[in-house]
Amino acid sequence: MAPRAYWKGYLRLSLVSCPIALFPATSEREKVSFNQINKETGHRIRYRKVDAESGEEVPAENIIKGYEVAKGEYVEITDEELESVALESTKTIDIDEFVPRDEIDELYNIRPYYIGPDGKVGQDAFVVIRNIIEQMKMVAIGRVVLTSREHVIAITPRDKGLMGTLLRFPYEVRDPAEYFDDIPNVKLTKDMMDLARHIVETKSGHFEPEKFEDHYEHALKELIEKKAKGEKIEVPKEQPTGKVINLMDALRRSVQAEKATARPTFASIPSAPTDVRPFRAWQVAIADTKHVGEATAAEAAAEPWTLSDTQGFADRARAEAAPPAPMTKPADADTDAFVREMLRQATPPPRAH
């Protein structure tokens, strides 16, 4: 079944125009939602519009709009009066200007829509407008009337179509100074920043939204399934939160936690050196690798070793680590530097005095 358009009209760039349709680009429909029911009867709860003072239900024909100008004082506005200021729905998005993408503050973004051609007529014009926006690497700014209100819309290429994002007006954006001016200028030590940088580097990756998981949504569905089967629901006990003594302590604990939970990569197990000089350091480093099996780690710490043992051991250690995406150490990497880095990562930071 084809998606239902939220709005239909025209997209116009100067004298070039084409019929288009807007579709919501996001949806909340898939999320679990609840109805309110009467605990005694199991029936749905229905709301009635009642007079705040008398408590009596008010029929729809007696309900009008009012704007509160003072406590309990309202200016009554009729539908006819609202029509006098209503914008004419031109059903056309006029592109007024083109601006660089990085000049649009994301704070102004409200809601995205997919924009596609409406029917076969005018598809060539649609592609022309889409492609020129893409080639110029700019964002088209236009105006659109939705539900009797005018909105500013930012239009960008998206796959084979366009995406239009409604933007806020300046009066809708709050001044950040009201919230951030009281934040003090704190002088941070180099050790603090180094530890924080290490945590960030450990957690660095790429934006992959397909890996996002809505844990609360999954828990809700499991709860509903259990209730439907008549299973008893036990509320888990609240876990106590650990007290942090100071910022340095928190940073050090974070680094240690990241080391304990990090998945191994191929490069986390050092290759065997070809020279006797760094051999002992390499033996210590690979014995400290926590991602291999206990038996292999124990063997790594045992003495004596000979250089002839190293390659077979390294191969077995790599197999036990079983990384999901193997990585290779550059062939021209300096073995001494590589082992020193392994030892540095395995050594806890010094205690603060």
Phi, psi and omega in degrees: 000129182291143179299148179271130182289141176279329183205143176232143180183218182228148173251127186232130173239103185057244181263000180262127179218159180206149177288137182224166175226140177257135178233136176303130182274347179229164182212142174253001187296329184286345182284152178293132175228153184244150170259152175269133182228159177283121182299327183283320186252339184081007181274153178296148176272133178241135181266143175239148177271116184237157176291131184296334182266309185276336183080002180276146179292139182252126178294153186302324183291345180262002182262123177234176180267149178213145179247125183283116179262339175206170183302112178080001179248130185232146169263120182279134180236126180269164178298324179296321179292324177294326180296335181290338179249359181294139179285142177291127180281097182284347183057030180223133172265107178270124176280115184270324183199169176238134182229155175297142182299320185287355177273349181271113178291126182298345177296337182275348182290135178249296190207134182266148175227144170277139178240122179228164177293142179260095182089179184278335180290128177085010180294326179297318179295321178299315181294323178298312181295317180299312185292323181290326175296319180292315183293326180280350180054044180235172176247128178277131179251125181222186179231142180217142178260117177234130180048049174070004178242143178273138179233150170271136183231133177258126187246127180226157176293144177213110185053233181271356182241211180231158172236129176250127180246120176293139182245150177282155171276157183305324182292348179269353183256125182279151180287121181296338181298332180295338186249336188250347185297331183277356178288122184287158174274101184267133176271116183261144179280161179297323180298319179298314183292325178294318178294317179297320179297321179297319179297315180298315180297324179295325183266002183294143180197211180233155180287108181231084185298339179295345178271352179295139180228125179274089184297322181294319179297317179296319180295323178298315181296320177295320178298315181296318180298318180294318179296320180295332179272358179083014180282150180280137180258122178256129180280122181293149179288144180290128181277133178292142179269140180288146179271132179264126182289309178206174184296318180298319179297319180296319179295317180296318178297322179296318179297316180295322179293321179294321179295324183287331185254355183293136175283141182287152170240169182303323183285350181284349176250114187292145175287154182292135178287156179260002182237145182291331187304310180270012189297313183295320178297321179294321180298317179295318183297314183287334175291332180275357178290117188275358186268356181261168181293160183297321181295318180294318179296320179296319179294326181295327182277346183285155176232158356273162172242155172240158181300333180290340180280338196292318187294317179296320179295317181298320179298317181292322179296320178295320180296322180289327179293325175045061179289148181288331182227089186304142176232148181247143175286135180306140185297329184266013180292143179285123185296318180300313181296323181294316180293320178299320178295320178299317180293323179297317180293330183275349183264125180293152180295154181293149178288144177282139180259000000 
